[in-house]
Amino acid sequence: MKKKLLVTLATVALGATTFVTFAQEEYPYQNQIEARQALMNVYRFNLGLLGAMAKGEMPYDAGMASDAANNLFAASSMRNGAMWPAGSDMSAPGLADMTAAKPEIWSNMSDVGEKSRALRAAAEAMSAAAGDGLDALRSNMGAVGDGCKGCHESFRASD
């Protein structure tokens, strides 16, 4: 009985190990790609709120504007290098449908860092001003948008 149990457990363990290995080979960098896409969704959601207020598509709400701007600043301040391993771009085998990241990111990391710092500075300014009225919010939208576009135009494939 003990031998049969050990053989069964070994078979299950081997099968699980084989599955995990297969899954990692089939979808390399899946966790990293999903994490950075989740981060982009946090940006998109909060920018959507701020943009809708700035355009008059929803009423300005100082508390909501401050929260959204603070969320943007917090997200832009994350140390997220682990989400961006070299080779996790759309040109890697099997990743074209999972990511729009261009391979140029990894050969231009100083430019990426500069653009990231610009977004963080714009988000910080927005965070300080968004709750101070609609004009303050609107006056900071362009810099935040430019901060996002900085990387997206250079290092992300168009939809």
C-alpha positions as CSV (number, residue, x, y, z in Angstrom):
1,M,0.0,0.0,0.0
2,K,2.8,2.4,0.9
3,K,4.6,1.6,-2.3
4,K,1.4,2.3,-4.3
5,L,0.9,5.6,-2.5
6,L,4.5,6.7,-3.1
7,V,4.2,5.7,-6.8
8,T,1.0,7.7,-7.1
9,L,2.4,10.8,-5.4
10,A,5.6,10.6,-7.5
11,T,3.4,10.4,-10.7
12,V,1.3,13.4,-9.6
13,A,4.4,15.4,-8.7
14,L,6.1,14.5,-12.0
15,G,3.0,15.5,-13.9
16,A,2.7,18.8,-12.1
17,T,6.3,19.6,-12.7
18,T,6.0,18.7,-16.3
19,F,2.9,20.9,-16.6
20,V,4.5,23.9,-14.9
21,T,7.6,23.5,-17.0
22,F,5.5,23.3,-20.2
23,A,3.4,26.3,-19.1
24,Q,6.5,28.4,-18.5
25,E,8.0,27.4,-21.9
26,E,4.7,27.9,-23.6
27,Y,4.1,31.4,-22.1
28,P,7.4,32.9,-21.1
29,Y,7.2,36.1,-19.0
30,Q,3.4,35.8,-18.7
31,N,3.4,37.0,-15.1
32,Q,5.5,40.0,-15.9
33,I,3.5,40.9,-18.9
34,E,0.2,40.6,-17.0
35,A,1.6,42.7,-14.1
36,R,2.7,45.6,-16.4
37,Q,-0.7,45.4,-18.2
38,A,-2.4,45.6,-14.8
39,L,-0.3,48.7,-14.0
40,M,-1.3,50.3,-17.4
41,N,-5.0,49.6,-16.5
42,V,-4.5,51.5,-13.2
43,Y,-3.1,54.4,-15.2
44,R,-5.9,54.1,-17.8
45,F,-8.7,54.0,-15.2
46,N,-7.4,57.0,-13.2
47,L,-6.6,59.1,-16.3
48,G,-10.1,58.3,-17.6
49,L,-11.6,59.8,-14.5
50,L,-9.4,62.9,-14.7
51,G,-9.9,63.2,-18.4
52,A,-13.7,63.0,-18.2
53,M,-13.7,65.7,-15.6
54,A,-11.3,67.9,-17.6
55,K,-13.5,67.5,-20.7
56,G,-16.7,68.2,-18.9
57,E,-18.0,64.6,-19.5
58,M,-18.5,64.2,-15.8
59,P,-18.8,66.8,-13.0
60,Y,-15.6,67.9,-11.4
61,D,-15.2,66.3,-7.9
62,A,-12.2,67.6,-5.9
63,G,-12.0,64.4,-3.8
64,M,-12.2,62.0,-6.7
65,A,-9.8,64.1,-8.7
66,S,-7.3,64.1,-5.8
67,D,-7.7,60.4,-5.3
68,A,-7.2,59.6,-9.0
69,A,-4.2,61.9,-9.3
70,N,-2.7,60.4,-6.1
71,N,-3.2,56.9,-7.6
72,L,-1.4,58.0,-10.8
73,F,1.5,59.4,-8.8
74,A,1.7,56.2,-6.6
75,A,1.6,54.0,-9.7
76,S,4.3,56.1,-11.5
77,S,6.5,55.9,-8.4
78,M,6.5,52.1,-8.3
79,R,9.8,50.4,-8.8
80,N,8.6,48.0,-11.4
81,G,11.8,46.9,-13.2
82,A,10.9,43.2,-12.5
83,M,7.9,43.7,-14.8
84,W,10.2,44.5,-17.8
85,P,12.7,41.6,-18.3
86,A,14.6,41.7,-21.5
87,G,13.0,39.4,-24.0
88,S,9.5,40.0,-22.9
89,D,8.6,42.0,-26.0
90,M,6.3,41.3,-29.0
91,S,9.1,40.0,-31.1
92,A,9.8,37.1,-28.8
93,P,8.4,33.7,-29.9
94,G,4.9,33.3,-28.7
95,L,4.5,36.8,-27.3
96,A,3.1,38.8,-30.2
97,D,-0.4,38.3,-29.0
98,M,0.4,38.9,-25.4
99,T,2.2,42.3,-25.4
100,A,2.7,45.4,-27.5
101,A,6.1,46.2,-26.0
102,K,8.6,46.8,-28.8
103,P,12.1,45.3,-28.5
104,E,13.6,48.8,-28.7
105,I,12.8,49.3,-25.0
106,W,15.8,47.2,-23.9
107,S,18.3,48.9,-26.1
108,N,17.2,52.4,-24.9
109,M,16.8,51.9,-21.2
110,S,18.3,55.4,-20.4
111,D,15.6,56.9,-22.6
112,V,12.9,54.8,-20.9
113,G,14.2,56.0,-17.5
114,E,14.1,59.6,-18.6
115,K,10.5,59.2,-19.9
116,S,9.5,57.4,-16.7
117,R,10.9,60.2,-14.6
118,A,9.0,62.8,-16.7
119,L,5.7,60.9,-16.2
120,R,6.4,60.7,-12.5
121,A,7.1,64.5,-12.3
122,A,3.9,65.2,-14.2
123,A,1.9,62.9,-12.0
124,E,3.3,64.5,-8.9
125,A,2.3,67.9,-10.1
126,M,-1.1,66.6,-11.0
127,S,-1.4,65.0,-7.5
128,A,-0.6,68.4,-5.9
129,A,-3.1,70.3,-8.1
130,A,-6.0,68.1,-9.0
131,G,-8.1,68.9,-6.0
132,D,-7.7,72.6,-6.3
133,G,-10.3,73.1,-9.0
134,L,-11.1,72.3,-12.6
135,D,-8.7,74.8,-14.0
136,A,-5.8,73.3,-12.0
137,L,-6.7,69.8,-13.1
138,R,-7.0,70.9,-16.8
139,S,-3.6,72.7,-16.6
140,N,-1.9,69.5,-15.7
141,M,-3.5,67.1,-18.1
142,G,-1.2,67.9,-21.0
143,A,2.0,67.1,-19.1
144,V,0.6,63.8,-17.8
145,G,-0.6,62.8,-21.3
146,D,2.8,63.7,-22.8
147,G,4.4,61.6,-20.1
148,C,2.4,58.6,-21.1
149,K,2.9,59.2,-24.8
150,G,6.6,59.5,-24.3
151,C,6.9,55.7,-23.9
152,H,3.9,54.6,-25.8
153,E,4.9,56.4,-29.0
154,S,8.5,55.1,-28.9
155,F,8.2,51.7,-27.2
156,R,4.7,50.4,-27.8
157,A,3.2,49.1,-31.0
158,S,0.0,50.8,-32.1
159,D,-3.3,48.9,-31.6
